[in-house]
Amino acid sequence: MEAFIALSLYRGKLVRLAPFRPDTDCEALSRWSHDVAFGAVWFGQRFEPKSTQQVQTWHAERSKGPMAPLFSIRALEDDRIIGIGEFYWWSQVHGTARLRIAIASNERGHGYGTDCMGLLLRLADEEYNLVTVVAASCSADDRINKWLQVHEFELHESRREAIWRDGTRHDFQLWSRMKVPTTALSPNPSVAPVARLRPDRPLLRGELTHLCAINADTDSSYFARWNEDSEFYRLFDDEPAQLFTHAYFKEWIANQTANEISFLIRAIDHDKPIGMAGLHLIAGPHRDAFISIGIGEREYWSRGYGSDALGELLRYSFCQLDLHRVSLGVFEYNTRAQHVYKKFGFVVEGRRPNISRRGGKRWGSITMGLLQSEWRALNGY
Ligand SMILES: CC(C)(COP(=O)(O)OP(=O)(O)OC[C@H]1O[C@@H](n2cnc3c(N)ncnc32)[C@H](O)[C@@H]1OP(=O)(O)O)[C@@H](O)C(=O)NCCC(=O)NCCS
């Protein structure tokens, strides 16, 4: 048999990767989730201990999504569970995924994490053919950051002051490990001055647009129609272009969570729906949200409507929700959107070369962020 076929992908020197077994492993995960060092890494930015039943619900929800491997990490010496590792946000189309590993606090310092990282990266390279593996960390975690560098991860993004931990703000960092050479990208252009916004204007109402609630029954047909424009979709979203039905959008609108606020953008002149804008992941102590904006009616592109709506969304984010910062991602080929974001003072905080595959080429994406203090200074608030 060829040597590479005989290779054991799941067995290292100290640990093995085992299938995650909800009947027993959820209990261990619940126990570890009470430890802040573990829980904050595994269950996202908000530290919140989970019961076994809550972990089972998380696992059941995760299993409904697209395939993304989840492993329990077991020590070879006695097969006890010592941690958990997974790939998530796996895009088969672009050949990218995020990776995270969490080892129980009392099992750290014995080399288990390093052995497990070696196995997961070998799976990424030799089995899943991932071009880019991305890992997240907090700038305060020196040990983890050094560990990622040892495994050939390079820092590509540092979202300033995005994490609130123990009374201090830290940067949220993203690291990539790539199998293809990176493309040189143009330097960070300077920020242009932004038009001053009138503080006395009602919230969510600009000069050209107003941001309104979305009605699942009457507005889902607009979303379905805009989605049929593949150029719009490729500028707006990193999922492969696909056709969603009216019914899909109806359900999507009706099922918005407390962590999201979405708006329909209406042009004031004809009261016509022309696009959508939203804030995602707004809850939690970090007060950081991702924003998205898309003008679906293409005859309204480059006529000032997008800038007007974005200005209102930012005013709402900072003056009403009191967010500390907002973040966004934009494709390197979307130069119009980048121009608009820079106009509002967004700073380039990260560049991910080769993250997506479109039209036979690989493209990078750019992450940008804007702090409330920067927005206030630019707008005189
Ligand atoms: C990005 C988008 C929201 C911007 O809204 P818009 O109404 O088209 O933009 P505006 O008219 O307000 O502003 C466009 C600005 O970009 C400039 N611009 C236009 N085309 C450009 C291009 N190809 N490259 C660089 N700048 C460009 C315009 O000159 C104008 O600059 P100015 O405000 O300094 O005069 C809108 O075009 C859109 O929805 N596009 C498709 C979806 C999308 O890209 N969403 C963003 C995903 S990150």
The ligand as a Gaussian input file, in Angstrom:
#p B3LYP/6-31G(d) Opt

LIG

0 1
 C      -21.443000      49.180000      -2.088000
 C      -22.755000      49.959000      -2.169000
 C      -23.545000      49.731000      -0.883000
 C      -22.409000      51.453000      -2.279000
 O      -23.601000      52.162000      -2.428000
 P      -23.772000      53.192000      -3.684000
 O      -25.060000      53.873000      -3.508000
 O      -23.559000      52.445000      -4.949000
 O      -22.527000      54.162000      -3.442000
 P      -22.492000      55.766000      -3.429000
 O      -23.119000      56.284000      -4.665000
 O      -23.048000      56.238000      -2.147000
 O      -20.938000      56.017000      -3.422000
 C      -20.131000      55.428000      -4.390000
 C      -18.738000      56.058000      -4.324000
 O      -17.832000      55.097000      -4.896000
 C      -17.212000      55.668000      -6.040000
 N      -17.102000      54.574000      -6.980000
 C      -18.006000      54.126000      -7.875000
 N      -17.509000      53.066000      -8.542000
 C      -16.267000      52.860000      -8.048000
 C      -15.265000      51.912000      -8.324000
 N      -15.435000      50.970000      -9.245000
 N      -14.103000      51.974000      -7.614000
 C      -13.923000      52.924000      -6.658000
 N      -14.854000      53.846000      -6.344000
 C      -15.997000      53.804000      -7.039000
 C      -18.135000      56.760000      -6.499000
 O      -17.429000      57.726000      -7.237000
 C      -18.636000      57.313000      -5.164000
 O      -17.607000      58.080000      -4.587000
 P      -17.927000      59.490000      -3.826000
 O      -18.972000      59.214000      -2.798000
 O      -16.594000      59.873000      -3.223000
 O      -18.424000      60.419000      -4.859000
 C      -23.606000      49.542000      -3.421000
 O      -22.893000      49.880000      -4.592000
 C      -23.938000      48.077000      -3.446000
 O      -24.842000      47.648000      -2.776000
 N      -23.199000      47.276000      -4.223000
 C      -23.484000      45.836000      -4.376000
 C      -23.389000      45.075000      -3.050000
 C      -22.134000      45.400000      -2.290000
 O      -21.064000      45.571000      -2.854000
 N      -22.254000      45.479000      -0.945000
 C      -21.127000      45.705000      -0.073000
 C      -20.525000      44.418000       0.318000
 S      -19.085000      44.628000       1.320000

